[in-house]
């Protein structure tokens, strides 16, 4: 019994040493400043787009008729609400992802996969700057 406990402690120490020995990978600050500015600008655009979509929601219209609406009007309102809700949900997910990338820039972990801790391919970051997972880990998450 004692041997098992000692072996576990030894393994834990080896893992800790291996983690400490791993060099920290970072993008140069020169590169991250424009990326951060770009992401801030994108976040503002997403927030503005979300407000505009909220205004388009037929359920937000105070002048809409709630009683005795014809079936086609009611169906159009339902469809309009479903459409705006779906767009808002998509925008909210993009905003969360963008905020997450901005936070990772601040803590110095931008461009490093959250899962495997390896560098995210720069081509991926150019196309999708708010990426927090490498292609391999993203594919595994989608399964």
N, C-alpha and C positions, 0 to 999 in steps of 0.2 A: 504494500500500500504506500509506504513512504517513497519507494523508488519511483512510482508513478507521479507522485506530487513533485518530486525533484526533477523528473524528466519534463513535466509541464512547465516548471519554472525556467528550466534551461531553454526550452523552446521559445517561451515568451521573451526571454532576454535576447535570444538570437534574432527574433523578429523585430524587436525594438532597435537593435543595433543595425539591422539591415535597412530599416526605415530611416534611421538617422544618417546612414552612409549614403543614401540616395541623394544625389545633388538636386537642389531646387532649380527648376527650369522656369525662366521668366522671359517675357518679351521686353525689349528695351522700352523705357518710358517714352522716348521719342516717338515710337510707333503707337503707343497706347493713347497718347493725348488726342490725336485726330480720330482714332476709333471711338474713344469716349465721347468726343464732341458729336460725331456722327450718330452714335446711339442715343444721345440726349435729344438731338434734333428729331430722330425717328420716333422717340417716345412722345415728344410734343405733337407730332403729326398724328400719331395713333390716338392720343387723347382727344385731339380736335375732331378727328374722324368719328370717334365714339360719340361725342356730343352731337355731332350732326346726324348720326344715325338715330340717336335717341329722339331727336326732334321729328324724324320721319315716321316714328312708330304711331300707327293710327290709334292705339289705345291711350296714348299720351295727349291726344287732341281733346281738349275740354269741350269743344263744340259738337263732338260726334253724338249722334243719336243713339241712346242706349235702349230706348223702348220703341217697339213697333218698327224695327229696322227690316227692310226687305231682305230676303235670303241672299240675294247677290251682293248687297252692300255688306251684310254680315260676313259673307265668305271672303270678300275682298279685304275686310278689316282683319279677319283671322289670318289670311295669307300674308298680309303686310306685317302683322305683328310677328308671325313665325319667321319671316325673312329678316326683319330687323333684329330679332332675338338671336338668330344664328350668326349674323354678322357681328353683333356685339360680343357674343361669346368668343368668336374667333379673334377679334381685336383684343379682348381681355387676355387671352392666352399669349398673344404676341407681346403685349405690354409686360406681362409677368416675365416672359423670357428675356425681354430687353432689359428690364430692371435687374434681373439675375446676372446678366452679362456685365452690367455697369457695376454691380456689387463685386463681381469677381475681378474687375479691373482695379477697384479700390483696395482689395485685399491681396492683390498680386497673384491671382490664380487664373487670370484670363488666358485662354488658349490651351488650358490643360483640361483633359477629359475628367469629368467628375467621377467616372466609374473606374477606369483603368489607370488614371493619373499620368497618361502619356500625352505628349503634345498633339493637339488637334492639327490636322493638315492645314497649312496656310491657304491653300486653294479653297477649302471649305469655309474658312473664316472670311475670305474675301467675298464669297457668294452669300454666306449666311453668318454675318458677324456676331449674332447673338447665340451662336452654337455653344453649348456647354458639354456636349458629348462628341467623341470622335465617330466616324462613320460606322466602324465596327460595333461599337457599343450602342449606337442609335439603332442599328439593325436588330440587335439582340433585344432591345427594349420594345421594338415594334412587334416582335413575335408573340 
